[in-house]
Amino acid sequence: MRLDKFLKVSRLIKRRTLAKEVSDQGRITINGQVAKASSVVKVGDELAIRFGQKRVTVKVERLQETTRKEEAANMYTVIREDRIDSTEDNISSK
């Protein structure tokens, strides 16, 4: 399944167009590799998503073409949520 579609269906990101933008900005990694919106997501993959000052790491548990709101969280398991220090971004961009 494409990364942008997984993010939308799992409701990690509400809209597919937004998921595509975030992916293409290099703010998502799959198993440590920077991912594009068209990257393929498989069960067992680890996704790290940067939302502003927060980084969320999840493990893909299942893939579904569609899901109900109540069941969307079953598609992944949150491994950790980290707060990103703004100096970390400054150091990495130099």
Backbone torsions as a table, in degrees:
resi	resn	phi	psi	omega
1	MET	NA	141.5	177.4
2	ARG	-64.1	147.1	-179.7
3	LEU	-58.6	-48.1	-177.2
4	ASP	-62.4	-36.9	178.3
5	LYS	-69.3	-41.6	178.4
6	PHE	-59.7	-44.5	-178.8
7	LEU	-61.5	-38.2	178.9
8	LYS	-72.1	-49.8	-176.9
9	VAL	-62.7	-38.8	-179.7
10	SER	-78.8	-8.7	-179.9
11	ARG	65.1	23.8	170.4
12	LEU	-68.3	-34.9	172.9
13	ILE	-131.5	133.6	-169.7
14	LYS	-65.9	-40.6	-174.9
15	ARG	-120.3	144.2	-178.1
16	ARG	-65.1	-36.4	179.1
17	THR	-64.1	-38.6	177.3
18	LEU	-67.9	-39.8	177.5
19	ALA	-60.8	-39.3	178.5
20	LYS	-65.2	-44.6	179.2
21	GLU	-60.8	-48.1	-178.7
22	VAL	-61.8	-41.7	179.0
23	SER	-63.2	-47.4	-176.4
24	ASP	-70.4	-14.4	175.2
25	GLN	-85.1	-1.2	178.1
26	GLY	79.3	22.4	-177.0
27	ARG	-95.1	5.9	179.5
28	ILE	-129.6	136.0	173.9
29	THR	-121.9	147.9	173.0
30	ILE	-116.2	117.8	-179.2
31	ASN	51.3	39.8	175.9
32	GLY	86.2	-4.4	-179.9
33	GLN	-105.0	132.8	177.8
34	VAL	-58.6	133.8	-173.6
35	ALA	-117.1	145.9	173.0
36	LYS	-97.3	169.0	-179.4
37	ALA	-59.9	-30.4	-177.4
38	SER	-86.5	-1.6	179.7
39	SER	-60.7	146.4	-178.4
40	VAL	-88.4	130.7	177.8
41	VAL	-104.2	134.1	178.7
42	LYS	-123.8	159.3	176.1
43	VAL	-60.1	134.4	-179.0
44	GLY	97.9	-14.3	178.4
45	ASP	-67.3	149.9	177.1
46	GLU	-109.9	120.8	-179.8
47	LEU	-106.0	133.4	172.8
48	ALA	-116.5	121.6	-175.3
49	ILE	-119.4	128.8	178.9
50	ARG	-98.8	116.9	176.5
51	PHE	-111.9	98.5	178.6
52	GLY	56.1	-113.7	-178.2
53	GLN	-95.6	17.1	-176.5
54	LYS	-132.0	141.7	174.2
55	ARG	-119.8	124.2	179.8
56	VAL	-110.9	129.0	177.2
57	THR	-113.2	126.1	-178.7
58	VAL	-129.0	155.4	174.5
59	LYS	-108.8	131.2	180.0
60	VAL	-74.2	121.5	-179.0
61	GLU	-99.1	-34.8	178.7
62	ARG	-158.3	158.7	178.5
63	LEU	-117.4	131.5	177.8
64	GLN	-139.3	143.0	179.1
65	GLU	-69.2	-37.8	177.3
66	THR	-141.2	157.6	177.8
67	THR	-156.2	154.8	175.7
68	ARG	-81.7	156.0	-177.3
69	LYS	-53.3	-42.0	-176.5
70	GLU	-68.6	-25.3	-175.7
71	GLU	-99.8	-6.7	-174.7
72	ALA	-60.3	-38.2	-178.3
73	ALA	-67.2	-16.0	177.4
74	ASN	-75.3	-9.3	-179.5
75	MET	-78.7	-13.9	-178.2
76	TYR	-150.0	162.6	174.0
77	THR	-122.5	129.5	177.7
78	VAL	-75.5	121.3	178.7
79	ILE	-86.7	-46.6	176.8
80	ARG	-161.7	157.1	173.8
81	GLU	-126.1	122.2	-179.3
82	ASP	-116.9	144.0	172.1
83	ARG	-88.3	131.4	-178.5
84	ILE	-94.4	124.6	176.3
85	ASP	-74.7	134.4	-177.5
86	SER	-61.6	-25.8	177.5
87	THR	-70.2	-25.6	177.5
88	GLU	-62.7	-42.3	177.8
89	ASP	-65.7	-39.8	-179.6
90	ASN	-64.5	-40.2	-179.5
91	ILE	-67.9	-44.3	-176.2
92	SER	-70.2	-23.4	-178.2
93	SER	-86.7	-7.2	-179.6
94	LYS	-87.7	NA	NA
